[in-house]
Amino acid sequence: MLGFALGIATDSLNVEGFGARALAMSIVAFAASWMKAIFFADNLALNGFFFFIGKWAFDIIMIVVEQRLSGGAMVTQLLLWSPLSAFNTAVAGVVLLIVLRPVLEPSRT
């Protein structure tokens, strides 16, 4: 529900592809919650991989559903720019997890 709500909120800014982000966020959020239940791990590399795959899957779904790009521009976006964006998102997510690790860990007192 949160993925759908965030998708609708961001779709309200761009009326051309209304619903594309809501669909992409809903699918990625559902898949992430399902995968987190299977791979319950506190591994930074695994979390970075989840960030990367989630962002790349979001971009793929959004670009395909939105249908603003076609041909070579779409292939370039999906195979070059989206993975680079996903990599940057994964790096930022891992850095944020490292910085916030003392806050996120339960206290052992």
C-alpha positions as CSV (number, residue, x, y, z in Angstrom):
1,M,0.0,0.0,0.0
2,L,2.8,2.4,0.8
3,G,4.4,1.8,-2.6
4,F,1.1,2.5,-4.4
5,A,0.6,5.7,-2.3
6,L,4.1,6.9,-3.0
7,G,3.7,6.1,-6.7
8,I,0.4,8.0,-7.0
9,A,2.0,11.0,-5.1
10,T,4.9,11.1,-7.6
11,D,2.6,10.5,-10.6
12,S,0.6,13.6,-9.7
13,L,3.6,15.7,-10.8
14,N,3.7,14.1,-14.3
15,V,0.3,13.7,-15.9
16,E,1.7,12.2,-19.1
17,G,2.5,8.8,-17.7
18,F,-0.1,8.7,-14.9
19,G,-0.1,5.4,-13.1
20,A,3.3,4.2,-14.3
21,R,5.1,5.0,-11.1
22,A,2.3,3.7,-9.0
23,L,2.4,0.4,-10.8
24,A,6.2,0.2,-10.6
25,M,6.4,1.2,-6.9
26,S,3.6,-1.3,-6.1
27,I,5.4,-4.2,-7.9
28,V,8.8,-3.4,-6.5
29,A,7.5,-2.9,-2.9
30,F,5.6,-6.2,-3.0
31,A,8.6,-8.0,-4.4
32,A,10.9,-6.4,-1.8
33,S,8.7,-7.3,1.1
34,W,8.5,-10.9,-0.2
35,M,12.2,-11.2,-0.8
36,K,13.0,-9.7,2.6
37,A,10.9,-12.4,4.2
38,I,12.9,-15.1,2.4
39,F,16.4,-13.6,2.7
40,F,16.3,-12.2,6.3
41,A,19.9,-11.0,6.4
42,D,21.7,-8.2,7.9
43,N,24.4,-8.2,5.2
44,L,25.5,-4.9,3.7
45,A,26.3,-6.5,0.3
46,L,22.9,-8.2,0.1
47,N,21.2,-4.9,1.1
48,G,23.2,-3.1,-1.6
49,F,22.2,-5.8,-4.1
50,F,18.5,-5.3,-3.1
51,F,18.8,-1.6,-3.6
52,F,20.3,-2.0,-7.0
53,I,17.8,-4.6,-8.3
54,G,14.9,-2.6,-6.8
55,K,15.8,0.6,-8.5
56,W,16.6,-1.0,-11.8
57,A,13.3,-3.0,-11.8
58,F,11.5,0.3,-10.9
59,D,13.1,2.0,-13.9
60,I,12.4,-0.9,-16.3
61,I,8.7,-1.1,-15.3
62,M,8.3,2.7,-15.4
63,I,10.0,3.2,-18.8
64,V,8.1,0.3,-20.4
65,V,4.7,1.3,-19.1
66,E,5.1,5.0,-19.6
67,Q,6.0,4.5,-23.3
68,R,7.7,7.9,-23.8
69,L,10.9,6.3,-25.2
70,S,11.2,3.9,-28.2
71,G,13.9,2.2,-30.1
72,G,17.5,3.1,-29.4
73,A,16.7,5.7,-26.8
74,M,14.8,3.1,-24.8
75,V,17.5,0.5,-25.0
76,T,20.1,3.1,-24.0
77,Q,18.0,4.2,-21.0
78,L,17.3,0.6,-19.9
79,L,20.8,-0.8,-20.4
80,L,23.1,2.2,-19.6
81,W,21.5,5.0,-17.6
82,S,19.2,2.9,-15.4
83,P,21.9,0.6,-14.1
84,L,24.2,3.6,-13.4
85,S,21.4,5.2,-11.5
86,A,20.7,2.0,-9.7
87,F,24.4,1.7,-8.8
88,N,24.4,5.2,-7.3
89,T,21.2,4.5,-5.4
90,A,22.8,1.3,-4.0
91,V,25.9,3.1,-2.9
92,A,23.9,5.8,-1.2
93,G,21.7,3.2,0.5
94,V,24.7,1.2,1.8
95,V,26.4,4.4,3.0
96,L,23.2,5.4,4.8
97,L,23.0,2.0,6.4
98,I,26.6,2.2,7.6
99,V,26.0,5.7,9.1
100,L,22.7,4.8,10.7
101,R,23.8,1.4,12.0
102,P,24.1,2.5,15.6
103,V,20.5,3.9,15.5
104,L,19.1,0.8,13.7
105,E,20.5,-1.8,16.0
106,P,18.5,-2.8,19.0
107,S,19.9,-1.9,22.3
108,R,21.4,-4.7,24.4
109,T,20.9,-3.4,27.9
